[in-house]
């Protein structure tokens, strides 16, 4: 009868163990976090997006591809992110062994010398005729916790989500690095163009100053005309060292991104030769969760938080632990391994319910629930930021194109004004101030035109990054 009851108890324990009741319900990512479409974008069901393109297919300039290749391979921040992925993978691998019993081998030897006046000492002296007793043991011990409430399963889920999250962090970092390298290169080309504009303007001012000096010698203008013309030339000349300084600083910044010491960067193309792409395919906002690594990382953070809630909730319930020990034991070394006389074995199982520390365990559970609610809000915020970045990039692409069209017309008009003012000035039909003013306006407009072109290229890059491009 006793054996029958024991079998029933053991079967009941096994049933409870393998069923593994789920003590907490996971929260899914909110479906209402995404708008139907991006602002400034036409409504369409097209799910294709430039964010799906590999960066080697999005960027066509060989210099940029070479720089990004170097950055992806050698950037130190990316290398650190790779190590974080490796660490997370180790943690996930470790979590897989949560259901496996812990088995330890042991060999113990001990000796004790009880007091002669103690009960043990008197009996020992009478029974064995000695004042000390030795004990020698060798065997194996086993400890196993049954995953009744899914605690170990949630630990595994949390570790796996953490591993995936570390991968998304690296992807997000790479998208930023790819964008920063390309924008840095476009900025370098803009500075080159502005440097050439400044040098050409210095030559133009030299020519004007020489004409003014001839008119001064002829008594047609005063020395003030020469001074103002030379001052205008010095304004353009001052830009040359400033731009050369900025070029060196930009090259140094690109060196840091590409994991190398500061050096010059090869430019096989000029700014005016680069065509601004018309990137019409942007997809729909809900696809950002699969394209943008930061949004995906926020989604995985919620999964980690769900797992932590399950772990802390399971701590509130009794835990079933089974221990076993077996081997050989003797108080004499000569009969230590005398089989089967020295064999021993013990098996124990018990339920442990938190009592005095229940308040602490429940507090941990409440914290985990609050952290999960915070993870939901963080996910919503990451979506909000992502959608806003796409909308910002879209309006920049559109409005910069309009600005460039007006500025190009302005430059053409001023270039013609320079020719006319020089011709009129030579024939005494225009004042020198009109020539100097036209030259100053042209210099400023050409510098702005180069900057607008760089902003257009950067806006396209930013749209590509905002849509999740750059990590493929």
C-alpha positions in Angstrom: 0.0 0.0 0.0 2.8 2.4 0.9 4.6 1.7 -2.4 1.4 2.3 -4.3 0.9 5.7 -2.6 4.5 6.6 -3.3 4.1 5.8 -7.0 0.9 8.0 -7.2 2.8 10.9 -5.6 5.7 10.5 -8.0 3.4 10.3 -11.1 1.5 13.4 -9.9 4.8 15.3 -9.5 5.9 14.3 -13.0 2.6 15.4 -14.5 2.8 18.8 -12.8 6.4 19.1 -13.9 5.9 18.4 -17.6 2.7 20.5 -17.9 4.6 23.6 -16.7 1.7 26.0 -16.0 2.0 29.5 -17.5 1.7 32.0 -14.6 1.9 35.2 -16.6 0.5 36.5 -19.9 2.8 38.2 -22.3 2.0 41.7 -23.7 2.3 42.0 -27.5 3.6 45.0 -29.3 0.8 47.6 -29.7 -0.7 47.5 -33.2 -1.9 51.1 -33.1 1.6 52.5 -32.7 1.9 53.0 -36.5 0.1 55.6 -38.6 -1.4 54.5 -41.9 1.1 56.5 -44.0 4.0 59.0 -43.7 3.3 62.7 -43.8 4.1 64.3 -47.2 3.8 60.9 -48.9 1.1 59.8 -51.3 -1.1 57.1 -50.0 -0.3 53.8 -51.7 -0.2 50.1 -51.0 3.3 49.7 -52.2 5.4 48.0 -49.5 8.7 48.2 -51.4 11.2 50.7 -49.9 14.7 51.9 -50.6 15.4 50.8 -47.0 15.5 47.2 -48.4 18.5 48.0 -50.6 22.0 46.9 -49.6 24.1 49.9 -49.0 26.4 48.9 -51.9 23.4 49.2 -54.2 22.2 52.5 -52.8 25.5 54.3 -53.0 27.1 54.3 -56.5 30.3 56.4 -55.9 33.3 54.2 -55.6 35.0 56.4 -53.1 32.0 56.2 -50.7 31.8 52.4 -51.1 35.5 52.1 -50.3 35.2 54.3 -47.2 32.1 52.4 -45.9 33.8 49.1 -46.5 36.6 50.2 -44.3 34.3 51.5 -41.7 32.2 48.3 -41.5 35.4 46.2 -41.2 37.5 48.5 -38.9 35.2 50.8 -36.9 35.9 50.3 -33.2 32.3 50.9 -32.1 31.1 48.2 -34.5 33.8 45.8 -33.2 32.6 46.4 -29.6 29.0 45.7 -30.7 30.2 42.4 -32.3 31.7 41.4 -28.9 28.5 42.3 -27.2 26.7 39.9 -29.6 29.2 37.2 -28.7 28.6 37.8 -25.0 24.8 37.6 -25.5 25.2 34.4 -27.4 27.2 32.8 -24.6 24.4 33.8 -22.1 21.8 32.3 -24.4 23.8 29.1 -24.7 24.1 29.0 -20.9 20.4 29.5 -20.4 19.7 26.3 -22.5 21.2 24.3 -19.6 18.7 25.5 -17.1 16.6 22.3 -17.2 19.6 20.0 -17.0 20.3 18.6 -13.5 23.5 19.7 -11.8 25.8 16.8 -11.2 29.0 17.0 -9.1 31.6 14.5 -8.1 33.1 14.6 -4.7 35.8 12.9 -2.6 35.8 13.7 1.1 38.0 12.7 4.1 37.5 14.0 7.6 38.6 13.2 11.2 37.0 14.3 14.5 38.3 14.2 18.1 35.3 14.4 20.4 35.7 15.2 24.1 36.4 12.3 26.4 33.6 13.5 28.6 31.1 13.7 25.7 28.6 10.9 25.0 30.2 10.4 21.6 33.7 10.3 23.0 32.8 7.7 25.8 31.0 5.4 23.3 33.8 5.8 20.8 36.5 4.8 23.4 34.4 1.8 24.5 33.5 0.6 21.0 36.7 1.1 19.1 39.2 1.7 21.8 40.3 5.0 20.1 39.7 8.7 20.7 39.1 9.8 17.2 36.9 8.7 14.3 37.7 9.0 10.6 35.2 9.2 7.7 35.9 8.7 4.0 33.4 9.3 1.2 33.4 9.3 -2.6 30.5 9.6 -5.0 28.3 11.9 -7.0 25.5 14.4 -6.0 22.6 15.6 -8.2 20.4 18.6 -7.9 17.4 19.5 -10.1 14.7 22.1 -10.0 11.5 21.3 -11.8 10.3 24.1 -14.1 6.7 24.0 -12.8 5.9 27.6 -13.4 8.0 28.3 -16.5 10.7 30.2 -14.7 13.6 28.5 -16.5 11.7 28.6 -19.8 11.3 32.4 -19.4 15.0 32.7 -18.6 15.7 31.1 -21.9 13.3 33.3 -23.7 14.7 36.4 -22.1 18.3 35.4 -23.0 17.3 34.7 -26.6 15.6 38.0 -26.9 18.6 39.7 -25.4 20.9 38.0 -27.9 18.7 39.2 -30.8 18.6 42.6 -29.3 22.4 42.9 -29.3 22.3 42.1 -33.0 19.8 44.8 -33.7 22.0 47.3 -31.7 24.9 46.5 -34.0 22.7 47.0 -37.0 21.4 50.3 -35.8 25.0 51.4 -35.1 26.0 50.4 -38.6 23.1 52.3 -40.2 24.4 55.5 -38.5 28.0 54.8 -39.4 27.1 54.2 -43.1 25.0 57.4 -43.2 27.7 59.5 -41.4 30.5 58.2 -43.7 28.5 59.1 -46.8 27.4 62.5 -45.5 31.0 63.2 -44.4 32.2 62.5 -47.9 29.5 64.7 -49.5 30.6 67.5 -47.1 34.2 67.0 -48.2 33.2 67.4 -51.8 31.2 70.5 -50.9 34.2 72.0 -49.2 36.3 71.2 -52.2 33.8 73.0 -54.5 33.7 76.0 -52.1 37.5 76.2 -52.0 37.6 76.3 -55.8 34.9 79.0 -55.8 36.9 81.1 -53.4 40.1 80.8 -55.4 38.2 81.7 -58.6 36.7 84.7 -56.9 40.1 85.9 -55.7 41.3 85.8 -59.4 38.2 87.7 -60.4 38.8 90.3 -57.8 42.5 90.6 -58.9 41.3 91.4 -62.4 38.8 94.0 -61.2 41.4 95.6 -58.9 43.8 95.9 -61.8 41.1 97.7 -63.9 40.3 100.0 -61.0 44.0 100.9 -60.6 44.2 101.8 -64.3 41.2 104.0 -63.9 42.8 105.5 -60.8 45.9 106.3 -62.7 43.7 108.0 -65.3 42.0 110.0 -62.6 38.6 108.5 -63.1 38.3 107.0 -59.6 39.6 107.7 -56.2 41.9 105.6 -53.9 38.7 104.5 -52.1 37.8 102.4 -55.1 41.1 100.6 -54.9 40.8 100.0 -51.1 37.2 98.6 -51.4 38.2 96.3 -54.3 41.2 95.0 -52.3 39.0 94.5 -49.2 36.6 92.4 -51.3 39.5 90.3 -52.6 40.8 89.8 -49.0 37.3 88.6 -48.0 37.4 85.9 -50.7 41.1 85.1 -49.9 40.3 84.6 -46.2 37.9 81.8 -47.1 40.8 79.8 -48.6 42.6 78.9 -45.4 39.3 78.5 -43.5 38.0 76.0 -46.1 41.4 74.1 -46.1 41.1 73.9 -42.4 37.6 72.4 -42.6 38.7 70.0 -45.3 41.4 68.6 -43.0 39.0 68.3 -40.1 36.5 66.5 -42.2 39.1 64.1 -43.5 40.2 63.4 -39.9 36.5 62.7 -38.9 36.2 60.2 -41.7 39.5 58.6 -40.6 38.0 58.0 -37.1 34.8 56.5 -38.6 36.9 54.2 -40.8 39.1 53.1 -37.9 42.4 54.7 -39.2 44.6 57.4 -38.1 44.1 60.9 -39.7 45.0 61.0 -43.3 43.9 62.5 -46.6 40.9 61.0 -48.5 40.8 60.3 -52.2 38.2 62.1 -54.3 37.7 60.8 -57.8 34.6 62.9 -58.5 33.4 66.5 -58.0 30.2 67.6 -56.3 28.6 68.9 -59.4 29.0 65.5 -61.2 26.9 63.6 -58.6 23.3 63.1 -59.5 20.7 63.5 -56.8 18.5 60.4 -56.8 14.7 60.6 -56.9 13.8 58.1 -54.1 10.1 57.6 -54.5 9.8 54.1 -52.9 9.4 54.5 -49.1 6.9 51.7 -48.2 4.5 51.9 -45.3 5.1 52.9 -41.6 4.3 49.4 -40.2 7.2 47.9 -42.1 9.6 49.9 -40.0 9.6 47.3 -37.3 11.3 44.9 -39.7 13.6 47.4 -41.4 14.7 49.8 -38.6 17.0 48.0 -36.1 16.2 50.5 -33.3 12.5 49.8 -33.6 13.1 46.1 -33.7 15.4 46.4 -30.7 12.5 48.1 -28.8 10.2 45.3 -29.7 12.7 42.7 -28.4 13.1 44.8 -25.2 9.4 44.2 -24.6 10.0 40.4 -25.0 12.8 40.6 -22.5 10.5 42.5 -20.1 7.8 39.8 -20.7 10.3 37.1 -19.7 11.3 39.0 -16.6 7.7 39.3 -15.5 7.3 35.5 -15.9 10.5 34.8 -13.9 9.6 37.1 -11.0 6.0 35.8 -11.0 7.3 32.2 -10.8 9.4 33.2 -7.8 6.1 33.8 -5.9 5.1 30.2 -6.2 6.6 27.0 -4.6 9.6 25.6 -6.2 10.2 21.8 -6.4 13.8 20.7 -6.0 15.0 17.1 -6.1 18.4 16.1 -4.7 20.2 12.8 -4.8 23.6 11.6 -3.5 25.3 8.2 -3.8 28.7 6.6 -3.6 30.9 4.8 -1.1 31.5 5.6 2.6 33.6 4.1 5.4 35.3 5.1 8.6 38.4 3.1 7.6 40.5 3.6 4.5 41.1 -0.1 4.2 37.3 -0.8 3.6 36.5 2.5 1.8 35.9 0.8 -1.6 34.6 -2.4 -0.2 31.6 -3.1 -2.6 28.7 -3.5 -1.8 29.2 -3.0 1.9 30.4 0.7 1.6 27.7 1.8 -0.8 25.2 4.5 0.3 22.5 6.6 -1.4 20.0 9.3 -0.5 17.2 10.9 -2.4 15.2 13.9 -1.3 12.5 16.1 -2.8 10.7 19.1 -1.4 8.6 22.2 -2.2 9.9 25.6 -1.1 7.5 28.5 -0.7 8.8 32.1 0.0 7.6 33.2 3.4 9.5 36.0 5.2 11.1 37.1 1.9 7.7 37.1 0.1 7.5 40.9 0.3 10.9 41.3 -1.4 9.9 38.8 -4.1 6.6 40.5 -4.8 8.4 43.9 -5.0 10.6 42.4 -7.7 7.6 41.2 -9.5 5.9 44.7 -9.3 9.2 46.3 -10.6 9.2 43.8 -13.5 5.6 44.7 -14.4 6.5 48.4 -14.3 9.5 47.8 -16.5 7.3 46.0 -19.0 4.9 48.9 -19.1 7.9 51.2 -19.7 9.1 48.9 -22.5 5.7 49.4 -24.2 6.1 53.2 -24.0 9.7 53.0 -25.3 8.5 51.0 -28.3 5.8 53.6 -29.0 8.4 56.3 -28.7 10.9 54.5 -31.0 8.1 54.2 -33.7 7.2 57.9 -33.2 10.8 59.0 -33.7 11.3 56.7 -36.7 8.1 58.0 -38.5 9.1 61.6 -37.7 12.6 61.1 -39.1 11.1 59.7 -42.3 8.7 62.6 -42.6 11.5 65.1 -42.0 13.7 63.6 -44.6 10.8 63.5 -47.2 10.1 67.2 -46.7 13.8 68.1 -46.9 14.2 66.2 -50.2 11.2 68.0 -51.7 11.9 71.5 -50.5 15.7 71.4 -51.1 15.0 70.5 -54.7 12.8 73.7 -55.1 15.5 75.8 -53.3 18.2 74.5 -55.7 16.2 75.5 -58.7 15.8 79.1 -57.5 19.4 79.3 -56.5 20.7 78.1 -59.8 18.7 80.8 -61.6 20.1 83.3 -59.1 23.7 82.2 -59.9 23.1 82.4 -63.6 21.7 85.9 -63.3 24.6 87.1 -61.1 27.1 85.5 -63.5 25.6 87.6 -66.3 25.5 90.6 -64.0 29.3 90.2 -63.5 29.9 90.3 -67.2 27.6 93.2 -67.8 29.0 95.2 -64.8 32.6 94.7 -65.9 31.8 95.8 -69.5 29.9 98.8 -68.3 32.6 99.7 -65.9 35.3 99.6 -68.5 33.2 101.9 -70.7 32.5 104.3 -67.8 28.8 103.5 -67.7 28.8 101.8 -64.2 30.3 102.6 -60.8 33.0 100.4 -59.2 30.6 99.7 -56.3 28.2 98.0 -58.7 31.0 95.7 -59.9 32.2 94.9 -56.3 28.6 94.3 -55.1 28.0 91.9 -58.0 31.1 89.9 -57.3 30.2 89.7 -53.6 26.7 88.4 -54.4 28.1 85.9 -56.8 30.5 84.5 -54.3 27.8 84.1 -51.7 25.4 82.5 -54.1 27.9 80.0 -55.5 28.9 79.0 -52.0 25.2 78.5 -51.1 24.6 76.5 -54.3 27.4 74.1 -53.3 25.9 73.8 -49.8 22.4 73.1 -51.2 23.7 70.3 -53.4 25.4 68.8 -50.3 22.2 69.1 -48.3 20.2 67.3 -51.1 22.6 64.4 -51.1 22.6 64.2 -47.3 18.8 64.4 -47.2 18.6 61.4 -49.5 21.1 59.5 -47.3 19.1 60.5 -44.2 15.9 59.2 -45.9 17.6 55.9 -46.6 18.8 55.6 -43.0 15.4 56.6 -41.6 13.7 53.9 -43.6 16.1 51.3 -42.1 18.8 51.2 -44.8 22.5 50.6 -44.2 22.8 47.4 -42.2 22.3 45.0 -45.1 
